[in-house]
Amino acid sequence: MSNQVRVALGRVEIPSPRRSVGELGARVGQAAGVTGARAAGDGPANG
């Protein structure tokens, strides 16, 4: 699942490098949560 989280982190950090740390943290948390839920149901297919 670490790989899934890393993918989410990359997707969030790259398109919005000017965002505040708070927004990044919130988006990372959301992305990681959504990715985790998808990974639980779809496996690596979501990547």
C-alpha positions in Angstrom: 0.0 0.0 0.0 3.0 2.3 0.4 3.4 2.4 -3.4 -0.2 3.5 -3.7 0.3 6.3 -1.2 3.5 7.4 -2.9 1.5 7.7 -6.2 -1.1 9.8 -4.5 1.6 12.0 -3.0 3.2 12.5 -6.4 -0.1 13.4 -8.0 -0.9 15.9 -5.3 2.5 17.6 -5.0 3.4 18.0 -8.7 0.3 19.8 -10.0 0.1 22.2 -7.1 3.6 23.1 -5.7 2.4 26.7 -4.8 -0.4 25.4 -2.5 0.0 26.0 1.2 1.3 23.1 3.3 -2.1 22.8 5.0 -3.9 22.3 1.7 -1.2 19.9 0.6 -1.6 17.9 3.8 -5.4 17.9 3.4 -5.2 16.8 -0.2 -2.6 14.2 0.6 -4.8 12.8 3.3 -7.8 12.7 1.0 -5.9 11.2 -1.9 -4.3 8.6 0.3 -7.7 7.7 1.8 -9.4 7.5 -1.6 -6.5 5.5 -3.0 -6.4 3.2 0.0 -10.2 2.5 -0.4 -9.7 1.9 -4.2 -6.7 -0.3 -3.6 -8.8 -2.4 -1.1 -11.4 -2.9 -3.8 -9.6 -2.8 -7.1 -6.0 -3.6 -6.2 -3.2 -2.2 -8.4 -5.7 -1.7 -11.3 -6.5 1.8 -10.0 -2.9 2.9 -10.8 
